Amino acid sequence: MSRVGHAVPSLLKPVVSFGEMLLRYSPAGAGGLHDSKAFAVHVAGAEANVAIGLASLGCPARMATVLPDDVLGDRAAAALAAHGVAMSGCARVPGRIGTLYLESPRHGREGGFFYDRAGSAFALADAAAIDWDAVLPGAAWLHVSGITAALGVGPVAQLRRAVAAAARLGVAISFDCNYRPALWRGREAEAPALLREFVASASLVFAGDADARLLLGAGTTADLLARFETVQTVATTLREDNGATARLAARITTRRRSCLVEAEVIEPFVDRVGAGDAFAAGILYGLGSGWDTARAARFAHRVCLMKHGIVGDFATFRAAEVIAVLGSRNSS
């Protein structure tokens, strides 16, 4: 049974997430994609993961997307509704839903995967499909990602329209670089400039050192603050994997300070997909709650660790659960 995180009134301002929703297919048994005869199906999508994570934590969340007007679009919409995400920005049009095929985790890592999202309802949608003047007012943040920029000319136009509307309405931009080489295949040369364009509109950026090198040609996440005057905060997870165990740290850098959360072993490790989105939801929740950098970093790091123990894309924790785990670890 789903738990709607914001059933209790919240003082947090809403966050709007914008991006494509997918269906994720994973082998239901021990086999891989090449031989499995049954698949587990999960609703997925990076930006929807953030929206559902936020709603579960207790922050009002709205989703803006384009879904096919069919039973699979209904399934995606039902997942949002079940977790308390408002859907005033969900347009419905004829077409198909994008898919992701992903092998089940093995020894702490996912196996093969591939996307099938070309020609989806979202990818082909008109840039004006979403009424941003109806979706954004009253929101604190618009959360978007580089995944949308990777999907082609149409999604880039949608993303530009969303960011322009947020700027006009005074809504801050949260941008996750989310560089996925498989989505940029054939367009790799376009990626740095397009991602720089949207980083330059954001005040909160999720990016690691590899993203900084992609964007700038060299450097670290601290250099993003020097290059982009709009960026006030850069947040990232830091994963260490020696083949036997995986560990996770986190870092937030602002114009005034940098905070590192020390690495911890990821245990249990059931499903990595969506963990970065859980971290983003934790950061947005912490900043929206007025917490200092260190507290927001510890909270988001813990949400990310806990997500690894859940099958599927969504982190469905109440904020009180996360805070209780942090408290128990600090007292032990």
N, C-alpha and C positions, 0 to 999 in steps of 0.2 A: 504494500500500500504506500502511495506517495504521501509525503508530508509537506504541506505548503508552508514554507518558511516564514512568510510574512502574514500569517493569520492574525498575529498580534500587531496592533498599529506600530509603525516604525517612524522615527524622526528622520531616517535617511531619505535623501532625494533619489528619484528613480534613475536608473541607468538604462539606456537604450543600446541594444546590440544589433548590429546589421551584418548579415552575411548569408551564405547559402546553407540550407539544411540538406542532409543526406540520409540514406539508409546504409548502414554498415553491415556487411555480411562476413561472419567468421566461421570457420569449420566448427561444428558442434561437438565433434569428438577429438581424438588424439591426432587425426590425420591432418595433412596440409591442404592447401588450395588445389593441388594437383590430383588428389584422390578422395577428398571428402564427399560424401553423398548427402549430407545434411548440414545446414547452416543455421547459426544463431543470428538473429536480426536485431539490430539496435538503431534507433534514431540517433543521428550524429550531426556534427557540424561545429567548428571551433567557436563561433560566436554564440550559437545556441547553448553550447556547454557553459559559457560564461554567464549567460542569462539565467540558466537553471541553477548554476552554482550560487549566484547572487540571491535569487529568490529563496533558495533553501536556507541560506545564511540569515536572511531576514531583511534584505534590501529590495525594495520594489524594482522589478525588472520588466522591461518591455522588449519585445522582439520585432524587428523589421526584416522582412524577407519576402521572397516570391516563391509560392508553393504551387505545384500543379493542382488543378481542380479535379482531383480524383481521390480514390480511396487511400493511396499512398501519401498524398498531401494531407488527407484527413489524419492519417496516423502521425505524421510529424506535428501537426497542429495540436492533436490530442496530448502528445508528450509535453508540449509547452504548457497547455492548460492544466495538466495533472500536477505540475510542479509550481503552479501559481504565477506563470509568466503572462503578462498582458500581451494581447495579440492584435492591437489596433493597427500595427504597421505591417501586418501579414497580407499581402495581395495574393489573390488566387487567379491563375490563368491556365489555359490549356497547355499541355506539355508533359514532360517526364521529370521524375526526381533523379538527381545525381546519386551515384552509389560509390562505395568504397569497399574493396575486398581485402581482408586482412587476416593473416594467419594468427592463431592463438599464441599467447606468450609461451616461450620455451626457455627455461633456465633464465628468467629475468629479462628476456628480450623478445620482441615481436619477430615473426618471420617475414615472408614476402607480403607485399601489398601492391595494389594498383587501384587507380581511380577510373571511374567511368562517368564523367560529368559533362562532357562536351555535348552541346545542344540541349542542355536541361532547361526547364522552365525559367530558372533563375538566370542562366547564362544568356538566354535570348530575350529576356524581359526588357521592355522599354525603360529608359532611364527615369521616366516620370511615373513609373508604376506605383511608387510609394509617395504618399502625401506627407512630406516631412513637417509641414506646418501643423499637422494633426498629431504627429508622433512625438516630436521633440519638446514642445513647451513644458516647462517645469522640471525637465531632466537636468541632472548634474553632469552627466557624461554621455557621450556617444562612443561606444566601443566598436572598433573595426579592426580588420587585419589585412596583412599582405596576401592572404589566400585569395581574397576577392580580387585584388589587383592582378593576380596570376591567371585569372579565368578568362581574360580576353577583353576585347574592346568594349563590349556592352557592359560587363560588370565594372570596368574602370569608370565608365560614364556614370553608372549608378553611384559608385563610391565618391566620385567628385561632387555629384549633386548632394549627397548626404553630408559630406564635410562642409560644403559651402553653406548649406542650410544651418548646420550647427554653428558655424562662425557668425552667421547673420543673427541667430537667436541667442547667442551668448552661451552655448553649451560646449563644455570642454571636450577635447578629443583624447581618447585613449587608443593607442595604436600598437598592435602586436605585429612585429615584422613577420613572424611565422613563415619564414622562407622554406618552401617545399620544392626542391629541384624537380621532382616528377611533374609538378604542375606548370613549371616554366619551360619545359622541354620545347626546343625550337624557338624560344623567345628569351633565352638566358640573358642576352645582351641588353634587353629592355629592363630587367629587374632592378638594377641599382638606381637608375633615374626615377622609375616609378615609385619605388619604396622611399627614396629620399623625398619625393614630392609629398607623400602623406606623413612622413616623420616631421616634416617642416610645418605641418598643421597641428601637431599634437603637443600637449603638455605632459602627458604620461606615455612613455614608450617601453614596451617589453622587447628587449633585445639583449643578446649575448655578445661576446667579443667577436664571434664569427660573423654575426650580423653587422657589427661595426666595420669589420674589414670589407664586407660586401658593399656596404654603403659608402665608405670613405676611401677604400683602397688599402688602408692600414689603420692601426690604432686599436683602442679598446672602447668599452661603453662610455667611459669618462669623456672621450673625445666627441661623443654625440652631443653632450652638453655644451662643449666649446663651439661646435660647428652650427648647431641649431638653437637660435636664441629663444624659440618658443618652448623648447623642451625643458621641463623643470625637474622631472624625475625619470630615471631609467631603472627598470627592475628586471631581474633575470634569475633563473635557476641555474645551478652548476652541478652537473651530473658526473660522477666518477664511477667507472665500470671496469673492474679488473677481470671480468669473465666469470668469477665465482660469486662476487657480491656487488651490489650497486649501492652507491651512497649519493645523497642529495644535499647540497647546500643552497643558499640563496643570497642574493646581494641586491640592495637598493642604493642607488647613488642619486643624491640631489645636489643642488648648487651650494649647499651648506655642509653636507656631511655624506659619508658612505657607511653603510651598515652591512656587515657580513654575518649571516647565520651559519654556524658551523655545520659541516656535513654529518648526516646520520645515515645509518644503514636503512635501506628501504625494505621494510618487513611488516606485513606480507607483501609480496610482489605478485599481483594477480593480473593487472591490466594497466599498462602505462598510458594508453591513449586517453587524452583529456586531462592529464595531470598538469600540463602547462596552463590549460584554460582554468583549472581549479586554482592554480596559483594566481592567475590574473583576477579571478573573482575575489580571492582573499585580499589582494592588494586594494582593489576598488572598494571593497567593504571596509577595510581598515582606514583608508583615506577618507571615505565618506563618513566614517564615525568620528573623525577628528583625531585619530591616534597619531602618536609620533612615529617617526620612520622605523625605529627599532621594533616597536610593538606591532606595527603593520607587517613588517618583514617576518617576524616570528610566527604570526598568525597565518600568513599566506603560505609560508614554508610548511607549516603543520597541515594545512588543508591539502596541499600538494602531496605530501607523504601519505595522508590518509586515503586520498583518491586511488593510489596504487593498489589498495586492497579491495576495490570494487570493480566488478565486471561491467563493461559498457563505458560510454563516454562521460556520464554525468557524475559530478560530485554533489551528493544530496545530504550534506551535513548542516545541522543547525549551528549557529554561531556558539551557542552555549556548550554544545558537544566538543567543539574544537577548543574552546577556552578551558573546559574541564580537563581535557587531555594535556594541554600545556601546563595547567596547574599541578596535575598529578606528577608530571615529569620534573617540574621545578622543585617539588617538595620531596622527591625521592633521592 
